[in-house]
Amino acid sequence: MIREIRLWPDPVLAQVCEPVGAVNQHVRALADDMLETMYAAKGRGLAAPQVGVPLRLFVMDCGWKEGDRAPQVMVNPEIVEASAERAAGLEGCLSIPGITAEVERAAEVTMRWTGLDGSLFAGRFSGFEAIAAQHERDHLDGIVTLDRVSPEVRARLETEYRACRSGPS
């Protein structure tokens, strides 16, 4: 089921999300809906608060636009290590459509999470996958890309966002 994507400044996007308890059918159905929603919106990642559910869960598939689908579902994800090397790049967000912001992040991260079968996983991500994982993980702490830029850049982006949300004059 495709769910409505919450748009900034919806208050759920500023919430610190609750941990997911047991991985049950409800959690698996939510993850399935989130993947369907992400693909329909032409995104590469989506966090539970973006569909109005304040739980620590996100989905991502960084390469599906260039190849086969390889969805990842991360329940209660943690960044356990981040490289000192930094990478900056333009980031878009399905909850802030029409806006991109240059954000600097760790070039590589090691993450730990629970999968939909209840097993624990760990993985090291680099390149676009590292950026996407950090972006989606931010959502679980109530952080959006606008929170990762300077006050001057944020003011400009908010003005652009409001202009594109209000439509042509």
Backbone as CSV, one residue per row, in Angstrom:
resi,resn,N_x,N_y,N_z,CA_x,CA_y,CA_z,C_x,C_y,C_z
1,MET,0.842,-1.176,0.000,0.000,0.000,0.000,0.889,1.242,0.000
2,ILE,0.604,2.142,-0.904,1.345,3.399,-0.952,0.791,4.323,0.129
3,ARG,1.686,4.829,0.941,1.299,5.731,2.036,1.607,7.172,1.672
4,GLU,0.928,8.075,2.350,1.178,9.497,2.162,2.525,9.858,2.770
5,ILE,3.343,10.575,2.018,4.627,11.048,2.530,4.397,12.384,3.214
6,ARG,4.792,12.470,4.460,4.641,13.697,5.238,5.646,14.723,4.747
7,LEU,5.180,15.951,4.607,6.025,17.034,4.118,6.446,17.958,5.252
8,TRP,7.703,18.403,5.180,8.217,19.359,6.140,7.361,20.617,6.048
9,PRO,6.965,21.235,7.149,7.408,21.068,8.530,6.483,20.205,9.399
10,ASP,5.930,19.130,8.883,5.088,18.239,9.682,5.820,17.887,10.983
11,PRO,5.157,18.022,12.133,5.823,17.779,13.424,6.416,16.378,13.591
12,VAL,5.865,15.368,12.922,6.414,14.018,13.071,7.847,13.950,12.553
13,LEU,8.205,14.835,11.622,9.555,14.828,11.062,10.592,15.382,12.040
14,ALA,10.144,16.038,13.098,11.058,16.598,14.096,11.133,15.735,15.361
15,GLN,10.427,14.621,15.376,10.393,13.750,16.549,11.580,12.789,16.576
16,VAL,12.054,12.501,17.789,12.974,11.382,17.970,12.086,10.138,18.047
17,CYS,12.357,9.184,17.179,11.496,8.008,17.048,11.766,6.964,18.138
18,GLU,10.734,6.198,18.419,10.804,5.123,19.415,11.427,3.877,18.780
19,PRO,12.176,3.104,19.574,12.700,1.837,19.047,11.563,0.893,18.664
20,VAL,11.819,0.080,17.656,10.883,-0.964,17.276,11.057,-2.099,18.278
21,GLY,9.950,-2.628,18.783,10.010,-3.789,19.681,10.269,-5.032,18.854
22,ALA,9.465,-6.029,19.034,9.603,-7.265,18.265,9.290,-7.006,16.794
23,VAL,10.060,-7.644,15.925,9.768,-7.570,14.495,8.631,-8.550,14.240
24,ASN,7.451,-7.978,14.005,6.250,-8.796,13.819,5.616,-8.484,12.463
25,GLN,4.443,-9.032,12.234,3.764,-8.826,10.950,3.465,-7.346,10.710
26,HIS,3.143,-6.598,11.754,2.875,-5.158,11.617,4.116,-4.432,11.089
27,VAL,5.272,-4.754,11.643,6.527,-4.120,11.221,6.866,-4.523,9.787
28,ARG,6.683,-5.799,9.458,6.959,-6.254,8.092,6.013,-5.592,7.094
29,ALA,4.740,-5.431,7.450,3.780,-4.764,6.563,4.151,-3.295,6.383
30,LEU,4.568,-2.648,7.469,5.014,-1.252,7.370,6.201,-1.149,6.425
31,ALA,7.185,-2.035,6.568,8.359,-2.006,5.688,7.959,-2.226,4.229
32,ASP,7.051,-3.163,3.975,6.569,-3.402,2.605,5.907,-2.137,2.044
33,ASP,5.056,-1.502,2.852,4.395,-0.262,2.417,5.416,0.833,2.143
34,MET,6.418,0.928,2.997,7.439,1.958,2.821,8.229,1.735,1.534
35,LEU,8.574,0.497,1.237,9.276,0.227,-0.013,8.402,0.581,-1.213
36,GLU,7.149,0.175,-1.178,6.234,0.491,-2.282,6.108,2.007,-2.438
37,THR,6.007,2.713,-1.326,5.893,4.176,-1.349,7.160,4.813,-1.903
38,MET,8.324,4.336,-1.447,9.610,4.875,-1.905,9.767,4.694,-3.413
39,TYR,9.499,3.491,-3.914,9.636,3.246,-5.352,8.641,4.108,-6.146
40,ALA,7.416,4.223,-5.672,6.409,5.021,-6.383,6.806,6.497,-6.432
41,ALA,7.480,6.966,-5.377,7.896,8.376,-5.312,9.239,8.603,-6.002
42,LYS,9.818,7.550,-6.567,11.116,7.614,-7.255,12.250,7.990,-6.309
43,GLY,12.127,7.548,-5.032,13.163,7.822,-4.047,14.127,6.669,-3.906
44,ARG,15.158,6.919,-3.117,16.157,5.880,-2.851,16.216,5.514,-1.377
45,GLY,15.433,6.206,-0.572,15.366,5.897,0.843,14.115,6.512,1.433
46,LEU,13.633,5.926,2.524,12.441,6.440,3.193,12.466,5.946,4.634
47,ALA,12.247,6.868,5.561,12.220,6.532,6.981,10.773,6.528,7.470
48,ALA,10.513,5.719,8.494,9.150,5.569,9.007,8.473,6.895,9.359
49,PRO,9.163,7.863,9.983,8.453,9.113,10.279,7.985,9.853,9.018
50,GLN,8.609,9.579,7.894,8.183,10.226,6.651,6.813,9.740,6.186
51,VAL,6.358,8.614,6.723,4.995,8.150,6.452,4.149,8.243,7.717
52,GLY,4.616,9.070,8.666,3.823,9.366,9.862,3.933,8.372,10.993
53,VAL,4.910,7.475,10.931,5.072,6.452,11.964,6.393,6.715,12.698
54,PRO,6.351,7.178,13.939,7.580,7.540,14.653,8.315,6.339,15.253
55,LEU,8.742,5.425,14.386,9.509,4.254,14.789,10.878,4.268,14.122
56,ARG,11.853,3.608,14.745,13.227,3.579,14.244,13.367,2.488,13.172
57,LEU,12.962,2.851,11.969,12.954,1.934,10.833,13.126,2.756,9.565
58,PHE,14.019,2.291,8.682,14.077,2.908,7.356,14.354,1.865,6.302
59,VAL,14.032,2.241,5.056,14.287,1.396,3.894,15.140,2.194,2.923
60,MET,15.944,1.492,2.146,16.697,2.168,1.084,17.040,1.178,-0.013
61,ASP,17.214,1.724,-1.194,17.654,0.971,-2.360,18.354,1.980,-3.260
62,CYS,19.658,2.067,-3.114,20.408,3.142,-3.768,20.634,2.934,-5.259
63,GLY,20.579,1.693,-5.742,20.923,1.443,-7.134,19.785,1.061,-8.042
64,TRP,18.560,1.048,-7.551,17.458,0.513,-8.348,17.179,1.303,-9.613
65,LYS,17.535,2.578,-9.646,17.256,3.370,-10.855,18.209,3.009,-11.990
66,GLU,19.375,2.440,-11.648,20.367,2.072,-12.651,20.414,0.572,-12.914
67,GLY,19.722,-0.215,-12.094,19.799,-1.671,-12.241,18.636,-2.347,-11.547
68,ASP,18.906,-3.530,-11.033,17.871,-4.301,-10.363,17.580,-3.741,-8.976
69,ARG,16.405,-4.011,-8.498,16.043,-3.621,-7.138,16.789,-4.493,-6.132
70,ALA,17.314,-3.848,-5.100,18.006,-4.542,-4.013,17.643,-3.825,-2.710
71,PRO,16.381,-3.948,-2.295,15.923,-3.198,-1.125,16.585,-3.656,0.168
72,GLN,16.844,-2.688,1.033,17.361,-2.963,2.365,16.387,-2.377,3.371
73,VAL,16.112,-3.139,4.424,15.243,-2.684,5.503,16.063,-2.719,6.781
74,MET,16.125,-1.597,7.463,16.921,-1.501,8.688,16.019,-1.124,9.859
75,VAL,15.904,-2.050,10.794,15.117,-1.856,12.003,16.089,-1.497,13.134
76,ASN,15.790,-0.431,13.855,16.648,0.048,14.953,18.106,0.205,14.523
77,PRO,18.365,0.902,13.404,19.742,1.031,12.911,20.581,1.939,13.802
78,GLU,21.837,1.563,13.925,22.805,2.369,14.670,24.042,2.568,13.811
79,ILE,24.634,3.733,13.888,25.945,3.958,13.280,26.956,3.630,14.374
80,VAL,27.742,2.581,14.151,28.697,2.158,15.172,30.096,2.703,14.906
81,GLU,30.343,3.144,13.673,31.618,3.761,13.337,31.421,4.659,12.125
82,ALA,32.071,5.805,12.170,32.027,6.739,11.037,33.456,7.157,10.715
83,SER,33.797,7.182,9.445,35.152,7.552,9.042,35.406,9.028,9.324
84,ALA,36.656,9.356,9.532,37.045,10.757,9.701,36.968,11.489,8.364
85,GLU,37.157,10.735,7.278,37.066,11.333,5.943,35.636,11.794,5.702
86,ARG,35.507,12.985,5.134,34.200,13.573,4.897,33.907,13.603,3.394
87,ALA,32.623,13.596,3.074,32.174,13.710,1.684,30.991,14.665,1.661
88,ALA,30.994,15.564,0.718,29.886,16.508,0.566,29.168,16.215,-0.740
89,GLY,27.861,16.350,-0.701,27.085,16.121,-1.909,25.698,16.686,-1.777
90,LEU,25.046,16.845,-2.918,23.677,17.353,-2.922,22.731,16.244,-2.486
91,GLU,21.857,16.582,-1.555,20.869,15.628,-1.064,19.476,16.179,-1.284
92,GLY,18.613,15.311,-1.785,17.198,15.623,-1.869,16.482,14.830,-0.794
93,CYS,15.216,15.154,-0.579,14.438,14.459,0.440,12.988,14.401,-0.018
94,LEU,12.387,13.225,0.073,10.987,13.080,-0.337,10.053,13.924,0.523
95,SER,10.480,14.302,1.722,9.647,15.134,2.598,9.870,16.630,2.386
96,ILE,10.865,16.977,1.553,11.119,18.380,1.219,11.300,18.452,-0.298
97,PRO,10.238,18.139,-1.045,10.365,18.038,-2.506,10.743,19.363,-3.155
98,GLY,11.555,19.240,-4.212,11.945,20.411,-4.984,13.181,21.115,-4.458
99,ILE,13.724,20.650,-3.343,14.863,21.301,-2.715,16.019,20.304,-2.619
100,THR,17.228,20.763,-2.947,18.422,19.977,-2.672,19.365,20.837,-1.851
101,ALA,20.092,20.192,-0.968,21.030,20.896,-0.100,22.359,20.165,-0.123
102,GLU,23.450,20.914,-0.143,24.767,20.290,-0.040,25.039,20.019,1.432
103,VAL,25.248,18.742,1.732,25.457,18.297,3.110,26.779,17.544,3.175
104,GLU,27.544,17.803,4.226,28.792,17.076,4.447,28.546,15.982,5.476
105,ARG,29.009,14.783,5.162,28.807,13.625,6.032,30.067,12.770,6.031
106,ALA,30.102,11.779,6.911,31.185,10.799,6.904,31.184,10.070,5.566
107,ALA,32.367,9.848,5.004,32.469,9.173,3.709,32.121,7.693,3.810
108,GLU,32.363,7.102,4.982,32.037,5.693,5.215,31.443,5.547,6.612
109,VAL,30.500,4.625,6.737,29.920,4.314,8.047,29.752,2.806,8.184
110,THR,29.909,2.353,9.417,29.571,0.974,9.749,28.296,1.035,10.562
111,MET,27.321,0.241,10.146,26.022,0.247,10.807,25.682,-1.144,11.325
112,ARG,24.822,-1.144,12.347,24.272,-2.377,12.896,22.756,-2.187,12.935
113,TRP,22.001,-3.227,12.570,20.542,-3.142,12.542,19.938,-4.534,12.659
114,THR,18.649,-4.557,12.866,17.880,-5.797,12.882,17.158,-5.908,11.552
115,GLY,17.125,-7.100,11.007,16.408,-7.346,9.759,14.978,-7.777,10.031
116,LEU,14.205,-7.935,8.969,12.795,-8.299,9.111,12.594,-9.720,9.626
117,ASP,13.655,-10.525,9.609,13.553,-11.871,10.179,13.976,-11.891,11.646
118,GLY,14.323,-10.725,12.200,14.732,-10.628,13.596,16.222,-10.824,13.814
119,SER,16.973,-11.129,12.758,18.420,-11.334,12.876,19.143,-9.995,12.958
120,LEU,20.297,-10.007,13.616,21.139,-8.820,13.682,22.091,-8.812,12.496
121,PHE,22.297,-7.624,11.920,23.185,-7.451,10.780,24.140,-6.306,11.051
122,ALA,25.263,-6.323,10.358,26.196,-5.204,10.372,26.731,-5.059,8.960
123,GLY,27.024,-3.828,8.567,27.561,-3.602,7.237,28.280,-2.283,7.170
124,ARG,29.233,-2.221,6.260,29.986,-0.982,6.032,29.511,-0.391,4.721
125,PHE,29.210,0.894,4.741,28.685,1.569,3.560,29.617,2.712,3.176
126,SER,29.773,2.902,1.879,30.583,4.009,1.370,29.854,4.636,0.195
127,GLY,30.379,5.754,-0.266,29.783,6.430,-1.412,28.352,6.844,-1.141
128,PHE,27.512,6.731,-2.175,26.135,7.174,-2.055,25.373,6.385,-0.990
129,GLU,25.693,5.097,-0.832,25.012,4.306,0.196,25.274,4.857,1.597
130,ALA,26.498,5.313,1.856,26.820,5.893,3.174,26.029,7.172,3.394
131,ILE,25.947,7.986,2.365,25.198,9.245,2.473,23.717,8.947,2.713
132,ALA,23.162,8.033,1.930,21.738,7.701,2.071,21.438,7.116,3.446
133,ALA,22.288,6.214,3.924,22.060,5.602,5.235,22.091,6.660,6.339
134,GLN,23.031,7.593,6.254,23.109,8.650,7.266,21.910,9.591,7.175
135,HIS,21.489,9.898,5.957,20.326,10.767,5.745,19.082,10.123,6.372
136,GLU,18.849,8.851,6.065,17.663,8.174,6.596,17.766,8.000,8.109
137,ARG,18.942,7.704,8.600,19.149,7.556,10.047,18.870,8.880,10.757
138,ASP,19.243,9.997,10.131,18.938,11.323,10.693,17.443,11.476,10.949
139,HIS,16.622,11.024,9.997,15.170,11.147,10.157,14.688,10.509,11.459
140,LEU,15.347,9.460,11.901,14.926,8.757,13.108,15.208,9.564,14.376
141,ASP,16.063,10.573,14.231,16.357,11.481,15.342,15.711,12.854,15.141
142,GLY,14.783,12.945,14.186,14.080,14.208,13.948,14.916,15.250,13.221
143,ILE,15.914,14.801,12.469,16.816,15.708,11.748,16.521,15.613,10.258
144,VAL,16.349,16.774,9.614,16.181,16.829,8.160,17.371,17.583,7.568
145,THR,17.504,17.542,6.249,18.663,18.174,5.604,18.776,19.654,5.958
146,LEU,17.659,20.338,6.157,17.710,21.754,6.519,18.438,21.979,7.843
147,ASP,18.464,20.962,8.695,19.163,21.057,9.977,20.667,20.862,9.825
148,ARG,21.115,20.461,8.655,22.529,20.153,8.410,23.253,21.233,7.603
149,VAL,22.596,22.368,7.386,23.217,23.450,6.612,23.313,24.711,7.482
150,SER,24.064,25.683,6.985,24.234,26.929,7.731,22.898,27.674,7.818
151,PRO,22.749,28.564,8.799,21.504,29.345,8.909,21.183,30.136,7.642
152,GLU,22.204,30.654,6.979,21.980,31.429,5.750,21.445,30.537,4.633
153,VAL,22.064,29.382,4.464,21.614,28.443,3.426,20.213,27.939,3.767
154,ARG,19.966,27.649,5.039,18.646,27.175,5.450,17.572,28.205,5.114
155,ALA,17.824,29.480,5.422,16.847,30.538,5.144,16.538,30.598,3.643
156,ARG,17.581,30.480,2.808,17.378,30.515,1.352,16.574,29.300,0.897
157,LEU,16.914,28.121,1.408,16.206,26.903,1.011,14.757,26.910,1.483
158,GLU,14.506,27.421,2.683,13.119,27.503,3.162,12.301,28.427,2.267
159,THR,12.892,29.535,1.840,12.201,30.460,0.939,11.892,29.766,-0.390
160,GLU,12.880,29.045,-0.945,12.669,28.311,-2.199,11.579,27.251,-2.030
161,TYR,11.618,26.548,-0.914,10.640,25.488,-0.651,9.223,26.063,-0.568
162,ARG,9.082,27.127,0.180,7.741,27.746,0.304,7.250,28.233,-1.059
163,ALA,8.157,28.775,-1.864,7.773,29.248,-3.188,7.319,28.097,-4.083
164,CYS,8.033,26.966,-4.034,7.642,25.843,-4.898,6.399,25.148,-4.361
165,ARG,6.123,25.232,-3.057,4.921,24.636,-2.479,3.676,25.470,-2.789
166,SER,3.863,26.778,-2.930,2.697,27.632,-3.178,2.323,27.683,-4.656
167,GLY,3.214,27.196,-5.510,2.901,27.136,-6.938,3.179,28.455,-7.641
168,PRO,2.898,28.502,-8.928,3.163,29.708,-9.716,2.284,30.863,-9.274
169,SER,2.841,32.041,-9.385,2.080,33.240,-8.992,1.145,33.685,-10.081
